[in-house]
Amino acid sequence: MMRLTFPFVDGTRAATLAALLNTSPLTRQGSGITSLFREAVAQQAASFSNLAYEVVESSSNAKGDQGAPLTALIIHGLFGSGRNWRTPARKLAERADALAHGTDARSWQMVLVDLRNHGKSNELSDLTPPHDIQSAGQDLVRLFEAGTLPWPQTVIGHSLGGKVALEYAKVTAQAENEGAPKQVWVLDSVPGAVPSDDAKGDVERVLDELHSLPEVIPSRKWLVERMKDRGFSPGLSEWMGSNLKRLPGRGDESELVFNPAGAQEMYDSYRDATYIPFLRDLPEGMNVDIVQAAKSDRWTPEILSELEAIVKESKGKRKGDGKLRMHVLPNAGHWVHMDNPKGLVDLLAPSLRELAQIGPGG
């Protein structure tokens, strides 16, 4: 496969080339060469940020007359990475484009980020403690402040990434700059504090299992079979197997692409953090949609009652005020993008279509 590289010497040149690329006729044609070019730009530009990321677009993107695509930021959950969301992200962009067919709505690009201690960001040495939700949110602010990427209009966060999304939304809204998103989707992530006696679900079981693993994993097959033998579902076991990278020159021997100790710290912070006050008084023009997976073990009657009360209050707000909405995704456990990817895309896509018609300044 053809591979393109660019000898950028600083982030400014990367940002300039990315801006040219977004408005070039070749980009608007959505050609295969352009896709390679965009991927290479993203890879090179990412090396100048504090987080690793990649950019995914609809494979049918040919809507260039409406200008550069709008940006959606997708934040993975604990143990994950941006690459886990490649397929759902592309399908979401394609679905949003299909809904907007025949209109003057702009298309979307999806920024898939690797949080600190996860994926390729785990290899970056400047992401120092504390490893908590607040630091993860600031990482994202710095990523977009660098100017290589446009600020996102939509932020989508799953699990731990849902609270990181809320932290990012809160911080950017307080700064009163263009970085505040208009839409935040929180996917099966409890926005309040999680009591310790309620915290023994699938996520905790995986954390316990990780602490018992050897530093060097014999092979992906070995890990998948081990997870299944310990009662984890085949889908979750395969997904954990995808979070490995092979050690050079050592055959099938691999290591995890995330830092278990750092991930544990982030999860502890996730359990302690609460965004209920933020949801009660959302900034003007910012909507938050929380998705509860129907089969999830995350939700208590107390937190659902509290959220339903806020939703009820939101219905009485004026047009333009920030509102909270709740949804239930059927046929899905906590890992929503694996259990019911089509249902998830169908739920999210209409909001992207609506924003694409309004535009970033609307």
Secondary structure, 3 states (H helix, E strand, C coil): CCCCCCCCCCHHHHHHHHHHHHHCHHHHHCCHHHHHHHHHHHHHHHCCCCCEEEEEECCCCCCHHHCCCEEEEEECCCCCCHHHHHHHHHHHHHHHHHHCCCCCCCCEEEEEEECCCCHHHHHCCCCCCCCCHHHHHHHHHHHHHCCCCCCCCEEEEECHHHHHHHHHHHHHHHHCCCCCCCEEEEECCCCCCCCHHHCCCHHHHHHHHHHCCCCCECCHHHHHHHHHHCCCCHHHHHHHHCCEEECCCCCCCEEECCCHHHHHHHHHHHHHCCCHHHHHCCCCCCEEEEEEECCCCCCCHHHHHHHHHHHHHHHCCCCCCCCEEEEEECCCCCCHHHHCHHHHHHHHHHHHHHHHHHCCCC
